[in-house]
Amino acid sequence: MNKLERSIVESDQDLSPTKITGEQPELLAAEVTKNIVKGTDGKFRWSYDFSLYRNPTILILLWKIFFFILLGMFLLMLILQTPQDGFQKAITGLAPVFGALLAGMFILVSFAYLLYAAIIGGKYSVIFEMDETGIKHIQLTRQFERAQLLSYLSMLAGISSGQVSAAAPGFNAAMKQSTYSKFQQVRAIVVDRRHEVIKLRTSDLVHNQVYAGQDDFDFVLSFIQSHLPANHLLKNKI
């Protein structure tokens, strides 16, 4: 967590437009682990820079998505061809095509992934907010590091002038998208300590990936597990 991100986190502001009150908030936070702080609102916050080159988690996810898309197309074509040519002939004719498409897909997806990684500087930056009810994964834009000073100054200017609404665009400008998972809706959790990721799968089909460094991983995992339903599935990756 760099100094600016820590300052944003420790300022403990809920800058959501629906939460603007116009009052001067307290700038207090308590450090829980090396990178995690707990705000006065009871939320734990931390940032994580995900190396797209050294950690293949996202690349593997993309491979899986496109594999199942091609597999679905293959099965559909197999179903359509079987009544006409018979199962043996249909699968013999389609299997080489499926194999070629699969190989091409792996090459194209890998190339596109590496190109994307190069364009955004090789890292995926996120901020997490976690409390008793759930966890939010906030993706930052690739322009965040360039614009972070102006964004932060905008936030401070809005607060110091008493117009907290002016602070919202300053931080929200750096936010690209967010994913929220309610702990009580989590049905499965996959723990991949080697890649520093905890995958949450909820009943409403939201798949959230929670990243935490080695110094913070045990705390995050323990907190999440203590708030999940008793019947959730747990899978540990070696």
N, C-alpha and C positions, 0 to 999 in steps of 0.2 A: 504494500500500500504506500503510494508516494505521499509527500507532505500535503499536496493540494487535496487529494482524495480523502486523506485522513481529516483535513480541516472541514471538508464538506460533510463527512460522516459524523464527526464529533459536534458539528453545529447543531445536529439533532433536529433539523427542520423537516416537517412534513410539508413539502412544497406542492402537493397536489392541489389543483384549483378548487376542489370541493372542500378542502380543509383550511383554506385561508381565513384567518381570524382578524388580522390587522394588528395583533398585539405583539410586543417585543418578547420573544421566547428566551428561555435560559439556554446558554451555550455550555451545557455540562454533559459529560459522558464518562462512563467507567470502562477501563480496559479490562477485557475478560481473558483474552489470550494475546499472543504477539500481534495479531492483525485484527482481532475482533473487538469492537467496542459495544457497550450497551448504553443506549440513549435513555433520557429521562422518560421517554414514552414506553419503555420496557422492551424496545426492539433491539435485536442484535444486528449489527451491520459490519460488512467487510467487503473488500474489493479483491479481485483475482484476475491476473493476466495469464491467459491460456495460450501457450505456445502452439501454434498450428503446425509447426514443423516437427517438434519433439513429441507431441501427444497426438496419437492417431484417432482419438475417440470420435471426433466429428467426421473424419474421413470414413471410418468403419460404418458409422451410422448412415452416411450417404450411400455407401456400397450396398448396405442391406436394403435401403429403400428402393433403389433401382433394380436390385436383384429380384425382389418380390413383385415389382411392376412387370418385369420381363417374364417372370415365372407365371404370373397371372395371364399374360398374353399367350404364352406357350400352351398352357392348359386349355384356354379358350379355343385356340386353333386346333388343338388335339381333339377336343370334343366335337368340333365342327367337321373335322376330316375323318374321324373314325367311322361314322355311318357309311361314308362313300368309299373309303379305301381299306377299311379294317384297321384295328388298333396297331398291329405289328408294322404294317406299311406306313401308317400315319406317323408313328413315333420315330421310325427309322428315317423318314424324310425330314421331319421337323427338328430332330435332335442336333444335326450339324448346324442348322440355321440358328437354333437357340444358343449353341456353344459359341458361334461366331459373334452373335449379338452380345453375349455375356462378356466375351473378351474385349470387344470394342467398348462396351459400357465401362468396364473397369479402367481402361486406358483413358477414355474421355473424361470420366469423373475425376480421376487422379490428376489429370492435366488441369482441369478447371479448378480443382481445389488448390493446387499449387499456385496457379495464376492468381486466384482470389487472395491467397495468403500473402503473396508478394505485393499485391496492390494495397492491402491494409497494413502492411508492415510486419506480417508474420505473427500477429497476436490478436486474440479475441478478448476484449476487456469487459468485465461484468462487475456489477455491485449487487450484493445480496442483502435483503431485509428479512429477518426471521423473528417471529414472536410465538405466543402460545397456540395460535390458530393455524399458522401456515408460513410459507416461505415464498418470497418474490425474487425472481431472477431478472435483473435489469441489464439489458445489453446496451453498451455505449457505442456511439458512432465512431467510425475510424478517425473522424476529424476532432474527437474529444481532446486529445493532447494539444492540438494547435489552438483550439477554442476555449480550453478549460480556464485560462486566466481571465478572459473576457467574461465567461459565464459566471465564474466565481465572484468577480468584481460586480457584475450585475446583481447577483444575489445579495452581496453585502450592501450595495447601494440601496436596494429595495428595503432591506431591513433597517438600515440606519436612518432612512428618510421616513420610516414609519409606514411605508407602503409595501407591505409584505407581498402583495400581489405582483409587484414589479420583480420580485425575486424568482417567481416561478419560471418565467421563460429562460432565465439564466441557467438553471440546472436542467430543466426539461429539454433545452436545446441540445444537450449532450446525450439524452436518452433516445435510443432507437426503438426498442420494444421491450416488453416485459412479459414474463410468464409467472402466474401465481398458482401455487398448489396448496389446497387445504389439507391439513394433516389427517383429518377424519375421513377424507375421501381417498386416501392412499391405499391401494390394494397390493402393491408390490414394491420392493426396494432392492436395487442392485448396488452392491458396494464394491467399488474398484479402487482400492487404496493405492495401487501402483500408479494409476493415472489420476489420482486425486479427485475422483468424481463419485457422487452418490446419485443414482438415477431413481426418480420417483415416478410411479405410474398410478394414476388416479382413476376412479370409477367414471369420471366424465371425459376420459381419453386424453387427459393432459399429461404429456411426458416432460418432466422437468429434470434438468441436469444441474446438480449443485456441486460447485467446485470449492475446494478448500485445501490450503497448503498443509504440509505434514504437521506443522506446529498447531494447526487449528482443526485438523480432521477429526480427531477423537471427540472433541467437544461438540462439533456440529453433528456428527453421527449419533452421539449419545442423546443429544437434545431432540433430534428428529425422532429417533426410535422411542423415546419416552412419551411422545405425543401421538404415536400412530395407533390405529385400531389393533386390538389383540389378535385379529385373524389375518393380519397382513403377511404376505410371503416375503421371505428374505433370501437373497442369493449373494454369496460372497465370491468375487472373482479373485483368482490367485494371480 
